[in-house]
Amino acid sequence: MFNVPILSSITITISLLYLLISTPPKSYYHSLFLSDSLLSNNTSIENHLFTLTKRPHIAGSQANAEAAQYVVSTLTCYNIPSHVRSYDVLLSYPLSRTLVLTPPLPYSPIVFNLKQEVYKDDPYANVADQVTDTFHAYAKSGDITGQVVYVNYGSIEDYEVLEQMGVNVTGAIALARYGRIYRGDIVENAYHARAVGILVFTDRIDYGGGGGHAKWFPEEKWMPPCGVQVGTVFNGAGDPTTPGWPSTGGCERLSDDEVEKGGDVPLIPSLPISWADGYEIMKFIGGEVANDDWQGGKDAPVYRIGPGPGIINLNYKGEQVIRTIENVIGVIEGAEEPDRYVILGNHRDAWTFGAVDPNSGTAALLEVARRLDELQMKGWKPRRTIIICNWDAEEYGLVGSTEWVEENRELLSSRVVAYLNVDCAVKGAGFQPFATPQLDELLIGSAKQVQDPDNASQTIYQSWIANDKNPAIGRLGGAGSDYAAFVQHIGIPGADVSFGQGYPVYHSMYDDFIWMKKFGDPLFRRHAAVASLWGLMALQLADNEILPFNYLSYAYELQKCAGDLKDELINNEVIILTPLFESIEKFKKAASKVDQEKKEMEASKSNSMSWKVREINDRLMMTERAFTDGEGLPGRPWSKHLIYAPSKHDDYGSNAFPGINDAIENAKIINSTETWQSVQHEVWRVSRAITHASLVLNGALT
């Protein structure tokens, strides 16, 4: 009689042991993801990049559609169910452009050829004719003539300097150099200064190693004399004809006049040119010598302001057409919480070959997918759903990701845990992390587990702090990549990681596989490191029972930003910041409370806590949403995040409290009671949002 329960107990014990042995903890798979057994010799990454960059693949082209199919087939090969989501969007292409400089007599007119030249032994010479002519996407067509005025980087501050010098830009063609601010803002600032058009050149001091170098790509990494940085000059996000809704089927679209009145497309013609052409024009600009910080590098001509006497004729004709773009979406369904999503995203389209921008990121994304497939074959299933997204038409203005977010807005708002972006995975050496603050701890912890690709004896984190004792994590306030729709439009926590900062051949036809192989990442170790960090963050977000968010980091960041704002308004007796500081204090208390709850839950092993885990995770997930406001920023309704959004006059720049900063800038110019009241109103709006976030984090009704 007694043998039966004894045998049953033994059987149960063996069964439990078998289950434990056969079902390792999630942390086992996370370690396996970084193990030597899963790390390739980087050949697969190199092969992906080589394949993706064989041809130029601008958005809307057949070559880019073929690249989309390559991503689909690769994900399918890795046992990740995938599909294509298409949108019909407004894209822009050049039809014709001419640029003629008429110098003073006795010099003859100069007709620029506006060509990027094939280099010696260029392996891509046979497809060079497929590179789209240099242009600015969405540039206004026109035939304009005027004297040239040099405007430095074309920022608001640069035009203020010109005004102080008594230089009138009205009716002139501005000559600006790339750098410091977004090219769309360079064009918009020229319009507001009453220029009739603008040329933007890639100055050798910024993209040629400071000038004075006798060699450039392919011998060295620098931009060649004929290299041109192309790009969009659209100041919005998504399809210009469908602001706020997806470009699907026979959807409603704005007319050309309505698009122009919207203020996000340029209202004067523009054209990007090379540093060789910029120097030639600079030789025929007279007037006062520019300040030292406006000058070029060694061997550059003396930069003068003008206007003239050189006269430029710019004739540009472009077409704007509806073309189909394709997002590739792969899904690994979660086993326990399939309705909670962790999204990894990278775009595929490129102005030319796109070895750095963006296909270093695409190759890293496919490497993450390969390793996740290996984990699945070893028995791993994510707790939450992982979604892999490969966006299209990012270069035109974050179009593919924005259309998808606008189409799925409510579902994403209610289900997405976090969005992890990689654009240019590798530009060179040096770790470059960005995140919303609650992900700081996760990012740092992951960096402590991944080997530094340039120093095998250290982790990424160790190398990072060796270069900076207080390593800074950038914020996602700029609109430079696909995180914008997630963070700034619907309030989803996000991160963006890469190696290297700027790279000289940016957006030119020299951003090819040879440049990456020679200068960017010869052994593809940096690509592998990005994949390791990216994937590890995704695994922890997908698998950890309690979401690895730390809102105390957010509270400290808000305190710092509020302190900076107080310093800026130190002599202002009109604006009261008390509501802002009080709301941040409430948020800090809520963050401390939820942090303590997490610790208590992690210490408890009770199965009855499962409902509480879900509840606290919902609070952690939804708190970022509370920083958004349905009305959006003043004059920028699409940007709804009141803590992080682009600077009004620099789409690449990131501002904390952007609405307050915009209002302060306006008030300083106009200096009226009404404008300063607008500043106070924005302070109240931000304060209410932070208070709302603290209520969500607390998880209790008032």
ZAMARGU-4260 file (C-alpha; in steps of 0.2 Angstrom, whole numbers, plus 5000, padded with zeros to 4 digits):
<rodrens>
0) 5000/5000/5000 | 5014/5012/5004 | 5024/5009/4988 | 5011/5018/4977 | 5013/5035/4984
5) 5032/5033/4986 | 5033/5028/4968 | 5021/5043/4963 | 5032/5055/4972 | 5048/5048/4964
10) 5039/5050/4947 | 5033/5067/4950 | 5051/5072/4956 | 5059/5065/4941 | 5046/5074/4930
15) 5049/5090/4938 | 5068/5088/4937 | 5065/5084/4918 | 5055/5099/4916 | 5068/5110/4924
20) 5082/5102/4914 | 5072/5103/4898 | 5066/5121/4900 | 5080/5132/4905 | 5077/5149/4913
25) 5076/5164/4901 | 5092/5171/4907 | 5100/5155/4900 | 5095/5160/4883 | 5100/5178/4885
30) 5118/5172/4889 | 5117/5160/4875 | 5112/5174/4863 | 5130/5182/4867 | 5139/5165/4868
35) 5153/5160/4856 | 5142/5146/4850 | 5129/5158/4842 | 5141/5172/4837 | 5146/5170/4819
40) 5163/5174/4812 | 5153/5189/4805 | 5153/5182/4787 | 5134/5182/4787 | 5133/5200/4792
45) 5146/5204/4779 | 5136/5194/4766 | 5120/5203/4770 | 5128/5220/4768 | 5136/5216/4752
50) 5120/5209/4745 | 5109/5224/4751 | 5122/5237/4743 | 5125/5229/4726 | 5114/5243/4718
55) 5107/5260/4723 | 5090/5257/4730 | 5081/5274/4733 | 5063/5272/4740 | 5050/5269/4726
60) 5063/5260/4715 | 5062/5242/4709 | 5079/5239/4717 | 5072/5244/4734 | 5057/5232/4731
65) 5070/5218/4727 | 5079/5223/4743 | 5063/5221/4753 | 5060/5203/4746 | 5078/5199/4751
70) 5074/5204/4769 | 5057/5194/4768 | 5066/5179/4762 | 5080/5180/4775 | 5068/5182/4789
75) 5058/5167/4782 | 5074/5157/4781 | 5076/5161/4800 | 5059/5154/4804 | 5051/5171/4807
80) 5034/5173/4799 | 5035/5189/4789 | 5024/5200/4778 | 5025/5216/4768 | 5014/5231/4772
85) 5013/5243/4757 | 5008/5261/4757 | 5006/5273/4742 | 5015/5289/4746 | 5021/5305/4739
90) 5039/5304/4734 | 5050/5316/4725 | 5063/5314/4711 | 5073/5326/4700 | 5069/5328/4682
95) 5082/5341/4677 | 5094/5354/4685 | 5107/5366/4679 | 5118/5378/4688 | 5128/5392/4680
100) 5139/5404/4688 | 5142/5421/4679 | 5157/5429/4687 | 5162/5447/4684 | 5172/5451/4668
105) 5184/5446/4661 | 5179/5429/4667 | 5168/5417/4657 | 5152/5409/4664 | 5155/5392/4673
110) 5142/5378/4669 | 5143/5365/4683 | 5141/5347/4678 | 5134/5342/4695 | 5140/5324/4694
115) 5148/5313/4707 | 5162/5304/4698 | 5166/5285/4698 | 5182/5282/4706 | 5197/5272/4700
120) 5193/5253/4700 | 5176/5257/4707 | 5167/5240/4707 | 5151/5248/4706 | 5155/5258/4690
125) 5143/5247/4680 | 5128/5252/4690 | 5133/5270/4693 | 5121/5276/4680 | 5107/5270/4692
130) 5112/5283/4705 | 5098/5296/4706 | 5105/5314/4701 | 5109/5324/4716 | 5094/5334/4722
135) 5084/5338/4738 | 5068/5328/4740 | 5053/5339/4739 | 5063/5354/4733 | 5052/5367/4725
140) 5055/5368/4706 | 5060/5385/4699 | 5071/5395/4688 | 5080/5408/4698 | 5094/5421/4696
145) 5103/5431/4710 | 5119/5437/4718 | 5126/5425/4730 | 5127/5428/4749 | 5137/5416/4760
150) 5127/5412/4776 | 5138/5400/4785 | 5128/5385/4791 | 5111/5394/4788 | 5105/5394/4806
155) 5094/5407/4814 | 5110/5414/4823 | 5120/5415/4807 | 5106/5426/4799 | 5107/5437/4815
160) 5125/5439/4812 | 5122/5444/4794 | 5109/5457/4800 | 5121/5465/4812 | 5134/5466/4798
165) 5121/5475/4787 | 5120/5461/4774 | 5103/5460/4766 | 5099/5442/4759 | 5083/5448/4751
170) 5082/5443/4732 | 5099/5434/4734 | 5103/5415/4732 | 5111/5409/4748 | 5126/5398/4749
175) 5126/5388/4765 | 5137/5373/4771 | 5130/5357/4778 | 5132/5354/4796 | 5126/5359/4813
180) 5107/5359/4808 | 5095/5349/4798 | 5095/5353/4779 | 5077/5356/4779 | 5079/5370/4792
185) 5093/5377/4781 | 5081/5379/4767 | 5067/5386/4778 | 5078/5399/4786 | 5084/5405/4769
190) 5066/5407/4764 | 5062/5417/4780 | 5077/5428/4776 | 5069/5432/4759 | 5082/5423/4749
195) 5075/5417/4732 | 5084/5400/4733 | 5099/5391/4742 | 5114/5380/4737 | 5121/5369/4751
200) 5138/5363/4749 | 5148/5349/4758 | 5162/5359/4765 | 5179/5351/4766 | 5182/5357/4784
205) 5167/5347/4790 | 5168/5331/4778 | 5186/5332/4772 | 5196/5330/4788 | 5198/5348/4790
210) 5205/5351/4773 | 5223/5350/4768 | 5222/5331/4765 | 5229/5326/4748 | 5219/5310/4747
215) 5201/5306/4749 | 5190/5290/4746 | 5195/5277/4740 | 5212/5280/4747 | 5206/5288/4763
220) 5189/5290/4771 | 5186/5308/4767 | 5173/5315/4755 | 5180/5317/4737 | 5179/5334/4729
225) 5164/5330/4718 | 5155/5321/4732 | 5137/5328/4736 | 5126/5325/4752 | 5108/5323/4745
230) 5093/5321/4756 | 5076/5327/4760 | 5071/5345/4764 | 5053/5340/4770 | 5051/5347/4788
235) 5037/5335/4793 | 5035/5316/4796 | 5026/5304/4784 | 5017/5306/4768 | 5015/5325/4765
240) 4998/5322/4758 | 4991/5312/4773 | 4996/5321/4789 | 4990/5311/4803 | 4982/5297/4794
245) 4989/5282/4784 | 4992/5282/4765 | 4981/5267/4761 | 4971/5263/4746 | 4960/5277/4740
250) 4962/5287/4756 | 4959/5306/4758 | 4974/5316/4752 | 4978/5335/4753 | 4980/5344/4737
255) 4996/5352/4731 | 4991/5369/4737 | 4985/5362/4754 | 5002/5353/4756 | 5011/5369/4752
260) 5000/5379/4765 | 5004/5366/4778 | 5022/5374/4780 | 5032/5358/4780 | 5037/5358/4761
265) 5050/5371/4755 | 5044/5386/4747 | 5060/5391/4737 | 5071/5380/4726 | 5087/5372/4733
270) 5101/5361/4727 | 5115/5351/4736 | 5132/5354/4728 | 5150/5347/4731 | 5164/5356/4740
275) 5173/5358/4724 | 5158/5368/4716 | 5156/5377/4733 | 5174/5383/4732 | 5172/5389/4714
280) 5157/5399/4719 | 5166/5406/4734 | 5180/5413/4723 | 5168/5425/4716 | 5159/5431/4731
285) 5166/5449/4737 | 5161/5460/4751 | 5167/5458/4769 | 5178/5444/4774 | 5168/5431/4785
290) 5173/5429/4803 | 5186/5416/4807 | 5173/5403/4813 | 5164/5405/4796 | 5180/5401/4786
295) 5184/5384/4778 | 5199/5373/4781 | 5217/5373/4774 | 5218/5376/4755 | 5200/5383/4755
300) 5198/5400/4747 | 5194/5415/4758 | 5176/5415/4763 | 5168/5432/4760 | 5150/5437/4763
305) 5144/5445/4747 | 5132/5449/4740 | 5139/5445/4723 | 5147/5450/4712 | 5145/5432/4706
310) 5128/5429/4699 | 5120/5411/4700 | 5106/5404/4689 | 5098/5389/4696 | 5085/5379/4686
315) 5078/5365/4695 | 5063/5354/4690 | 5057/5340/4700 | 5042/5328/4700 | 5032/5323/4715
320) 5023/5306/4711 | 5013/5293/4721 | 5024/5278/4723 | 5022/5261/4732 | 5033/5259/4747
325) 5035/5242/4757 | 5038/5239/4775 | 5043/5222/4780 | 5036/5215/4796 | 5042/5199/4805
330) 5033/5192/4821 | 5039/5180/4834 | 5024/5178/4844 | 5025/5178/4863 | 5020/5162/4873
335) 5013/5170/4889 | 5009/5188/4884 | 5007/5188/4865 | 4997/5205/4866 | 5013/5214/4873
340) 5025/5220/4859 | 5044/5223/4859 | 5048/5231/4842 | 5065/5232/4834 | 5066/5243/4819
345) 5078/5249/4805 | 5075/5256/4788 | 5081/5249/4771 | 5080/5263/4758 | 5095/5273/4754
350) 5099/5288/4743 | 5112/5278/4734 | 5121/5261/4740 | 5118/5265/4758 | 5132/5254/4766
355) 5132/5264/4782 | 5115/5273/4780 | 5105/5262/4783 | 5110/5245/4778 | 5124/5243/4791
360) 5108/5243/4802 | 5099/5231/4791 | 5113/5218/4792 | 5113/5220/4811 | 5094/5217/4811
365) 5096/5201/4801 | 5110/5195/4812 | 5098/5198/4827 | 5085/5188/4818 | 5098/5174/4814
370) 5102/5172/4833 | 5084/5172/4838 | 5081/5158/4826 | 5095/5148/4834 | 5087/5151/4851
375) 5070/5145/4845 | 5078/5129/4839 | 5085/5127/4856 | 5068/5128/4864 | 5066/5147/4868
380) 5050/5156/4866 | 5048/5174/4871 | 5036/5179/4885 | 5030/5194/4875 | 5029/5196/4856
385) 5044/5202/4847 | 5041/5212/4831 | 5055/5215/4818 | 5052/5230/4806 | 5061/5235/4791
390) 5055/5252/4786 | 5054/5260/4769 | 5056/5278/4763 | 5064/5284/4780 | 5075/5295/4770
395) 5061/5305/4763 | 5055/5310/4780 | 5052/5294/4791 | 5038/5290/4779 | 5036/5271/4781
400) 5037/5270/4800 | 5026/5285/4802 | 5012/5278/4790 | 5013/5261/4800 | 5011/5270/4816
405) 4997/5281/4810 | 4988/5266/4804 | 4990/5255/4820 | 4990/5270/4832 | 4978/5264/4845
410) 4984/5246/4845 | 5002/5251/4847 | 4997/5263/4860 | 4989/5250/4871 | 5001/5236/4868
415) 5019/5241/4864 | 5032/5239/4878 | 5046/5248/4869 | 5053/5252/4852 | 5072/5249/4849
420) 5079/5258/4834 | 5095/5256/4824 | 5098/5266/4809 | 5117/5268/4804 | 5123/5254/4815
425) 5141/5258/4811 | 5149/5274/4806 | 5166/5271/4814 | 5172/5268/4832 | 5164/5274/4848
430) 5148/5269/4856 | 5133/5281/4854 | 5118/5277/4864 | 5101/5286/4865 | 5086/5282/4875
435) 5071/5288/4884 | 5077/5289/4903 | 5067/5274/4910 | 5078/5263/4898 | 5095/5270/4904
440) 5098/5256/4917 | 5093/5242/4904 | 5105/5250/4891 | 5119/5252/4903 | 5117/5234/4910
445) 5117/5227/4892 | 5132/5237/4888 | 5141/5229/4903 | 5138/5211/4895 | 5143/5214/4877
450) 5162/5214/4872 | 5169/5230/4865 | 5172/5226/4846 | 5188/5237/4847 | 5195/5230/4863
455) 5192/5212/4867 | 5198/5214/4885 | 5184/5226/4889 | 5165/5227/4888 | 5157/5241/4878
460) 5153/5249/4895 | 5171/5249/4901 | 5177/5257/4885 | 5163/5269/4886 | 5167/5275/4904
465) 5185/5275/4900 | 5182/5289/4887 | 5170/5298/4898 | 5169/5296/4917 | 5151/5301/4917
470) 5144/5293/4901 | 5130/5302/4893 | 5115/5294/4885 | 5107/5305/4872 | 5089/5308/4872
475) 5076/5305/4857 | 5071/5322/4855 | 5077/5324/4837 | 5068/5318/4822 | 5083/5310/4814
480) 5076/5292/4813 | 5061/5280/4814 | 5060/5281/4833 | 5051/5298/4830 | 5034/5291/4827
485) 5034/5280/4842 | 5042/5291/4855 | 5036/5309/4849 | 5019/5304/4841 | 5012/5291/4853
490) 5023/5291/4868 | 5032/5274/4868 | 5048/5271/4877 | 5063/5270/4865 | 5081/5268/4862
495) 5093/5270/4847 | 5111/5263/4847 | 5126/5264/4835 | 5145/5265/4834 | 5153/5281/4827
500) 5147/5298/4825 | 5147/5307/4808 | 5155/5300/4793 | 5162/5310/4779 | 5153/5301/4764
505) 5136/5303/4772 | 5122/5302/4759 | 5134/5302/4744 | 5137/5289/4731 | 5153/5284/4740
510) 5143/5277/4755 | 5146/5259/4747 | 5152/5242/4753 | 5171/5247/4749 | 5170/5262/4761
515) 5163/5251/4775 | 5176/5237/4772 | 5190/5249/4772 | 5186/5262/4785 | 5170/5259/4794
520) 5171/5241/4800 | 5184/5230/4791 | 5181/5214/4801 | 5162/5218/4805 | 5165/5217/4823
525) 5156/5233/4827 | 5141/5226/4817 | 5141/5211/4828 | 5142/5221/4844 | 5127/5232/4839
530) 5117/5216/4835 | 5122/5209/4852 | 5117/5224/4862 | 5101/5227/4852 | 5096/5209/4854
535) 5100/5208/4872 | 5089/5223/4876 | 5075/5216/4866 | 5076/5199/4875 | 5076/5207/4892
540) 5061/5218/4887 | 5052/5202/4880 | 5056/5190/4893 | 5058/5198/4910 | 5043/5195/4921
545) 5043/5213/4927 | 5048/5226/4914 | 5066/5232/4917 | 5061/5251/4918 | 5068/5263/4930
550) 5058/5279/4931 | 5069/5286/4945 | 5081/5290/4930 | 5067/5299/4922 | 5063/5309/4937
555) 5082/5314/4939 | 5082/5319/4921 | 5067/5330/4923 | 5074/5338/4938 | 5090/5342/4928
560) 5080/5349/4913 | 5069/5360/4925 | 5085/5366/4933 | 5092/5371/4916 | 5076/5380/4912
565) 5077/5389/4929 | 5094/5395/4924 | 5089/5402/4907 | 5075/5412/4916 | 5086/5417/4931
570) 5082/5436/4928 | 5064/5433/4923 | 5051/5438/4936 | 5036/5435/4926 | 5037/5416/4923
575) 5033/5405/4938 | 5041/5388/4938 | 5034/5381/4954 | 5020/5370/4946 | 5034/5362/4936
580) 5045/5358/4951 | 5030/5352/4961 | 5024/5340/4947 | 5042/5333/4946 | 5043/5330/4964
585) 5026/5320/4963 | 5033/5310/4949 | 5049/5306/4959 | 5039/5300/4973 | 5028/5289/4962
590) 5044/5282/4954 | 5051/5278/4971 | 5035/5269/4976 | 5034/5259/4960 | 5053/5254/4962
595) 5049/5248/4979 | 5034/5238/4973 | 5045/5230/4960 | 5058/5225/4973 | 5045/5217/4984
600) 5037/5207/4969 | 5054/5201/4963 | 5057/5195/4981 | 5041/5186/4981 | 5039/5169/4973
605) 5020/5167/4975 | 5010/5162/4960 | 4996/5172/4966 | 5006/5188/4961 | 5004/5185/4942
610) 4989/5197/4941 | 4999/5210/4951 | 5014/5208/4939 | 5003/5212/4924 | 4996/5227/4933
615) 5012/5235/4937 | 5019/5231/4920 | 5004/5240/4912 | 5008/5255/4923 | 5027/5255/4918
620) 5022/5253/4900 | 5009/5267/4900 | 5018/5280/4909 | 5027/5287/4894 | 5010/5289/4885
625) 5006/5302/4899 | 5019/5314/4893 | 5010/5316/4876 | 4996/5329/4873 | 4982/5327/4860
630) 4984/5345/4854 | 5003/5342/4851 | 5015/5356/4851 | 5010/5374/4846 | 5011/5374/4827
635) 5017/5356/4827 | 5002/5346/4831 | 5010/5329/4825 | 5023/5331/4838 | 5013/5326/4854
640) 5027/5323/4867 | 5029/5337/4879 | 5046/5332/4886 | 5055/5327/4870 | 5053/5334/4852
645) 5064/5342/4839 | 5070/5360/4841 | 5058/5371/4830 | 5073/5377/4820 | 5083/5361/4819
650) 5074/5345/4816 | 5090/5335/4821 | 5092/5345/4837 | 5084/5338/4853 | 5075/5349/4866
655) 5068/5345/4883 | 5052/5354/4886 | 5051/5359/4867 | 5035/5369/4869 | 5042/5379/4883
660) 5058/5383/4874 | 5049/5388/4858 | 5038/5399/4868 | 5053/5407/4876 | 5061/5410/4860
665) 5046/5419/4853 | 5043/5429/4868 | 5061/5435/4868 | 5059/5442/4850 | 5042/5450/4852
670) 5043/5453/4871 | 5024/5456/4874 | 5013/5452/4888 | 5004/5439/4877 | 5020/5430/4872
675) 5026/5428/4890 | 5009/5422/4895 | 5011/5409/4881 | 5027/5403/4890 | 5018/5401/4907
680) 5004/5392/4898 | 5017/5379/4891 | 5024/5378/4908 | 5007/5373/4915 | 5004/5360/4901
685) 5021/5351/4904 | 5017/5351/4923 | 5000/5344/4920 | 5008/5330/4909 | 5021/5326/4922
690) 5007/5325/4936 | 4997/5314/4924 | 5012/5302/4922 | 5014/5301/4941 | 4996/5296/4943
695) 4998/5282/4930 | 5014/5276/4938 | 5005/5276/4955 | 4991/5266/4948 | 4977/5273/4959
700) 4963/5285/4956 | 4962/5301/4964
</rodrens>
